[in-house]
Amino acid sequence: MADTCGQVLLGSGLTVLSHPLMYIKVLIQVGHEPLPPTLGRNLFGRQVYQLPGLFAYAKHIIKIDGKAGLFKGLGPRLCAGTIGTVVHSKVVQVDEHKDEIIGSYGGTVQLTTKEMIARSCATIVTHPFHVITLRCMVQFIGRETKYSGVFDSIITVYREEGILGFFAGLIPRLLGDVLSLWICNLLAHLINTYAIDDSMSHTGEIKNCSQAVTGFFASMLTYPFVLVSNLMAVNNCGLAGGLPPYASVYPTWVDCWRHLSREGNMSRGNSLFFRKLPAGKMYAIDQKRFF
C-alpha cells in the first residue's frame, strides 16, 4: 500500500510538471497552428522556414489564457494517473508469486505478458478520463467551455454519445501500448543477451541504458497509434478541433489512419522542436492550420 501511495504521489508530480508539454503536443496533433512559420536555422545552421516550437507555442497560450491556461485538462489527467497506478498495482500483485526465470527468453515473455495485462487493464479503466482530458485541451481552438470539469464532462459525454463516447480512440491506444511494450522488452532482451557480456564492468547500468534506448525506439515506431487514438478521442465531439476544417469526420480509427497516411501526417506532433513545414502544404492564416 505504501509503495502504491508513493507511486501515486510521484506520478502526480511528474504529471503536473509535464502537463504543458502534453497540452501543446495535443494541439499540434489536431493540426492547430496559431503562429505562422518563421525563418530560422536548422541543426546544420542553414536558414529554413520553421514552425513555432514548444516555447513559442507556450508563450502564445500564456498570452491568451495566462499561465494557468497551460494546465487545462489537468484534473481528469490526475484522476487517470491515480486510478491507473492503483489498478496496475493490483493486477501485478495477482501474479507476483508465479515463478519467473529472470534473464531467460521465457522469463522475459512471462514478465512482458504480465505487464501487458496490467497496463491494458489500467488503460481501459482510465480511458474515459483520458478522453475528457483531450477534449478539455482541444477547447482552446474554438474557445469553447463545453468540458469544464470532471463530473460535468462525464455527464456531457454520456448524454451526447452514451457509454461508447468514453472509449473513443481506445483500440489504437491499446494496440500502440501493447506493441511498444513487446518491442521494447524483446529488443532489450536480445541486446542484453547477445551484445552485452556479463563480465563487463557496469553491466547493470549498461542494461538499464539499453532498456531506455529500446523504449525510446519503440515509442517512435508506435507513435502513429498515439496520434490516431488522440484524434479519434476528439473527433466529431462537437468541438472545433474535432470537426472540419481541422479534421474530417472519421467513421473508424482505420479511416483516420488511412487519411493521415495519405496526407503524410503520421508523425504530426512527434517533435516540439525544430519543426519543419509540411511538404506541399499552404498555411491558412485565418484558419490557423495547413491545408
C-alpha positions as CSV (number, residue, x, y, z in Angstrom):
1,M,0.0,0.0,0.0
2,A,2.8,2.4,0.9
3,D,4.6,1.7,-2.4
4,T,1.4,2.4,-4.3
5,C,0.9,5.7,-2.5
6,G,4.5,6.7,-3.2
7,Q,4.0,5.8,-6.9
8,V,0.8,7.9,-7.0
9,L,2.5,10.9,-5.4
10,L,5.5,10.7,-7.7
11,G,3.3,10.1,-10.8
12,S,1.1,13.1,-9.9
13,G,4.1,15.4,-9.5
14,L,5.5,14.3,-12.9
15,T,2.1,14.7,-14.4
16,V,1.8,18.3,-13.2
17,L,5.3,19.2,-14.5
18,S,4.8,17.5,-17.9
19,H,1.2,18.7,-18.5
20,P,2.1,21.9,-20.5
21,L,4.2,19.7,-22.9
22,M,1.3,17.3,-23.4
23,Y,-1.1,20.2,-23.9
24,I,0.9,21.8,-26.6
25,K,1.6,18.4,-28.2
26,V,-2.1,17.6,-28.4
27,L,-2.9,21.0,-30.0
28,I,-0.2,20.3,-32.7
29,Q,-1.6,16.8,-33.2
30,V,-5.0,18.1,-34.1
31,G,-3.4,20.5,-36.6
32,H,-3.8,23.8,-34.7
33,E,-1.0,26.2,-35.8
34,P,-1.9,29.6,-34.4
35,L,1.5,31.1,-35.3
36,P,2.8,31.4,-38.9
37,P,6.1,29.9,-39.9
38,T,9.2,31.9,-39.3
39,L,12.7,32.0,-40.8
40,G,15.2,30.2,-38.6
41,R,18.1,27.8,-38.7
42,N,18.2,24.0,-38.6
43,L,20.7,21.8,-36.8
44,F,23.2,22.4,-39.6
45,G,22.9,26.1,-39.5
46,R,21.1,26.5,-42.8
47,Q,18.2,29.0,-43.0
48,V,14.8,27.4,-43.3
49,Y,11.2,28.2,-42.5
50,Q,10.2,26.6,-39.3
51,L,7.0,26.2,-37.3
52,P,7.0,27.6,-33.7
53,G,8.4,25.2,-31.2
54,L,7.4,24.5,-27.6
55,F,8.4,27.8,-26.0
56,A,6.8,30.0,-28.7
57,Y,3.6,28.0,-28.5
58,A,3.6,28.2,-24.7
59,K,4.0,32.0,-24.8
60,H,1.1,32.2,-27.2
61,I,-1.1,30.2,-24.8
62,I,0.0,32.3,-21.8
63,K,-0.8,35.5,-23.8
64,I,-4.4,34.3,-24.3
65,D,-5.2,32.4,-21.1
66,G,-2.4,33.2,-18.7
67,K,0.0,30.7,-17.1
68,A,-3.0,28.8,-15.7
69,G,-4.0,28.2,-19.3
70,L,-1.1,25.7,-19.7
71,F,-2.8,23.4,-17.3
72,K,-6.2,22.8,-18.9
73,G,-7.3,19.2,-18.5
74,L,-5.0,18.6,-15.6
75,G,-7.8,17.5,-13.2
76,P,-9.1,14.5,-15.3
77,R,-5.5,13.6,-16.2
78,L,-4.6,13.4,-12.5
79,C,-7.6,11.2,-11.9
80,A,-6.5,8.9,-14.8
81,G,-2.9,8.7,-13.4
82,T,-4.1,7.9,-9.8
83,I,-6.6,5.3,-10.8
84,G,-4.3,3.8,-13.4
85,T,-1.5,3.4,-10.8
86,V,-3.8,1.6,-8.4
87,V,-5.3,-0.7,-11.0
88,H,-1.8,-1.5,-12.4
89,S,-0.5,-2.3,-8.9
90,K,-3.5,-4.5,-8.0
91,V,-3.3,-6.5,-11.3
92,V,0.5,-7.0,-10.9
93,Q,0.1,-8.3,-7.4
94,V,-2.3,-11.1,-8.5
95,D,0.6,-12.8,-10.4
96,E,3.5,-11.7,-8.3
97,H,4.0,-15.2,-6.7
98,K,4.3,-17.1,-10.0
99,D,7.8,-18.5,-10.8
100,E,9.8,-16.5,-13.3
101,I,13.2,-17.3,-14.9
102,I,14.8,-13.9,-14.8
103,G,17.1,-13.2,-17.8
104,S,15.8,-16.1,-20.0
105,Y,13.6,-15.7,-23.0
106,G,10.7,-17.4,-21.3
107,G,11.1,-15.2,-18.3
108,T,11.0,-12.1,-20.5
109,V,7.9,-13.3,-22.3
110,Q,6.2,-14.1,-18.9
111,L,7.1,-10.7,-17.4
112,T,6.1,-8.8,-20.5
113,T,2.7,-10.7,-20.7
114,K,2.0,-9.8,-17.0
115,E,2.9,-6.2,-17.6
116,M,0.8,-6.1,-20.8
117,I,-2.3,-7.3,-18.9
118,A,-1.7,-4.8,-16.1
119,R,-1.2,-1.9,-18.4
120,S,-4.2,-2.9,-20.6
121,C,-6.4,-3.0,-17.6
122,A,-5.2,0.3,-16.3
123,T,-5.7,1.9,-19.8
124,I,-9.2,0.6,-20.2
125,V,-10.3,1.8,-16.8
126,T,-8.8,5.2,-17.1
127,H,-9.6,5.9,-20.8
128,P,-12.7,7.9,-20.1
129,F,-10.6,10.4,-18.1
130,H,-8.1,10.4,-21.0
131,V,-10.9,11.3,-23.4
132,I,-12.1,14.2,-21.2
133,T,-8.5,15.4,-20.7
134,L,-8.0,15.7,-24.5
135,R,-11.3,17.4,-25.1
136,C,-10.6,20.0,-22.3
137,M,-7.4,20.8,-24.1
138,V,-8.8,20.9,-27.7
139,Q,-11.4,23.5,-26.5
140,F,-8.6,26.1,-26.8
141,I,-9.0,26.1,-30.6
142,G,-12.7,27.1,-30.7
143,R,-12.7,28.8,-27.3
144,E,-15.4,26.5,-26.1
145,T,-16.3,25.8,-22.4
146,K,-18.3,22.6,-23.1
147,Y,-16.0,20.4,-20.9
148,S,-15.4,22.4,-17.8
149,G,-15.0,19.9,-15.0
150,V,-14.6,16.1,-14.5
151,F,-18.2,15.4,-13.3
152,D,-19.8,17.8,-15.8
153,S,-17.7,16.4,-18.6
154,I,-18.8,12.8,-17.7
155,I,-22.4,13.9,-17.9
156,T,-21.9,15.7,-21.2
157,V,-20.2,12.7,-22.8
158,Y,-22.8,10.3,-21.6
159,R,-25.7,12.5,-22.6
160,E,-24.4,13.1,-26.2
161,E,-22.6,9.8,-27.0
162,G,-23.5,7.2,-24.5
163,I,-21.1,4.8,-22.9
164,L,-19.1,4.3,-26.2
165,G,-18.2,8.0,-26.1
166,F,-15.9,7.3,-23.1
167,F,-13.9,4.8,-25.1
168,A,-13.3,6.8,-28.3
169,G,-9.9,6.0,-29.6
170,L,-9.3,3.2,-27.2
171,I,-8.4,0.5,-29.7
172,P,-5.4,2.2,-31.4
173,R,-4.2,3.3,-27.9
174,L,-4.3,-0.3,-26.6
175,L,-2.6,-1.6,-29.8
176,G,0.1,1.1,-29.5
177,D,0.8,0.3,-25.9
178,V,1.0,-3.4,-26.4
179,L,3.2,-3.2,-29.5
180,S,5.5,-0.7,-27.8
181,L,5.9,-2.9,-24.7
182,W,6.7,-6.0,-26.6
183,I,9.1,-4.3,-29.0
184,C,10.9,-2.6,-26.1
185,N,11.3,-5.7,-23.9
186,L,12.2,-8.2,-26.6
187,L,14.8,-5.8,-28.2
188,A,16.2,-5.2,-24.7
189,H,16.4,-8.9,-24.0
190,L,18.2,-9.5,-27.3
191,I,20.7,-6.7,-26.7
192,N,21.3,-7.8,-23.1
193,T,21.7,-11.4,-24.0
194,Y,23.8,-11.2,-27.2
195,A,25.5,-7.8,-27.2
196,I,26.4,-7.3,-23.5
197,D,28.9,-9.5,-21.7
198,D,28.1,-10.1,-18.1
199,S,31.9,-10.0,-17.3
200,M,31.9,-6.3,-18.4
201,S,32.1,-3.6,-15.7
202,H,28.9,-1.6,-15.0
203,T,26.8,-4.3,-16.7
204,G,23.7,-3.2,-14.7
205,E,24.0,0.4,-15.9
206,I,24.5,-0.7,-19.5
207,K,21.4,-2.9,-19.4
208,N,19.3,-0.1,-17.9
209,C,20.6,2.1,-20.7
210,S,19.7,-0.4,-23.3
211,Q,16.2,-0.6,-21.9
212,A,15.8,3.1,-22.1
213,V,17.1,3.2,-25.7
214,T,14.8,0.4,-26.8
215,G,11.9,2.1,-25.1
216,F,12.5,5.3,-27.0
217,F,12.8,3.4,-30.3
218,A,9.6,1.5,-29.6
219,S,7.7,4.7,-28.8
220,M,8.9,6.3,-32.1
221,L,7.7,3.2,-34.0
222,T,4.3,3.2,-32.4
223,Y,3.7,7.0,-32.3
224,P,1.1,6.8,-35.2
225,F,-1.2,4.8,-32.9
226,V,-0.9,7.5,-30.2
227,L,-1.7,10.2,-32.8
228,V,-4.7,8.3,-34.2
229,S,-6.0,7.5,-30.8
230,N,-5.9,11.1,-29.7
231,L,-7.6,12.3,-32.9
232,M,-10.4,9.8,-32.6
233,A,-11.0,10.8,-28.9
234,V,-11.9,14.3,-30.0
235,N,-13.3,13.5,-33.5
236,N,-16.9,14.7,-34.1
237,C,-17.5,15.5,-30.5
238,G,-18.9,19.0,-31.1
239,L,-15.6,20.9,-30.7
240,A,-14.0,22.9,-33.4
241,G,-10.8,20.9,-33.1
242,G,-12.6,17.7,-33.9
243,L,-14.5,18.9,-36.9
244,P,-13.7,20.3,-40.4
245,P,-11.5,22.1,-41.3
246,Y,-9.2,20.7,-38.6
247,A,-10.3,17.1,-39.1
248,S,-12.6,15.1,-41.3
249,V,-15.3,13.0,-39.6
250,Y,-13.9,9.5,-39.4
251,P,-16.3,6.5,-39.2
252,T,-13.5,4.4,-37.7
253,W,-9.9,4.7,-36.5
254,V,-8.7,2.9,-39.6
255,D,-10.2,5.6,-41.8
256,C,-8.3,8.2,-39.7
257,W,-5.1,6.2,-40.1
258,R,-5.5,6.0,-43.9
259,H,-6.3,9.7,-44.2
260,L,-3.2,10.7,-42.2
261,S,-1.1,8.3,-44.2
262,R,-2.3,9.8,-47.5
263,E,-1.6,13.3,-46.3
264,G,1.9,12.4,-44.9
265,N,0.8,13.4,-41.3
266,M,1.6,10.2,-39.4
267,S,4.3,12.0,-37.4
268,R,2.4,15.2,-36.7
269,G,3.2,16.4,-33.2
270,N,6.0,14.0,-32.7
271,S,8.5,16.8,-32.2
272,L,8.2,20.0,-30.3
273,F,11.5,21.5,-31.5
274,F,12.9,22.2,-35.0
275,R,9.5,21.7,-36.5
276,K,9.7,21.8,-40.3
277,L,7.0,22.9,-42.7
278,P,4.7,20.1,-44.0
279,A,5.7,19.3,-47.6
280,G,3.4,20.6,-50.2
281,K,1.1,22.4,-47.7
282,M,0.0,26.0,-47.6
283,Y,-0.6,28.0,-44.3
284,A,-4.1,29.5,-43.9
285,I,-3.7,32.5,-41.6
286,D,-7.5,32.8,-40.9
287,Q,-7.9,29.1,-40.1
288,K,-4.6,28.8,-38.3
289,R,-3.8,25.5,-40.0
290,F,-2.1,23.9,-43.0
291,F,-4.1,22.6,-45.9
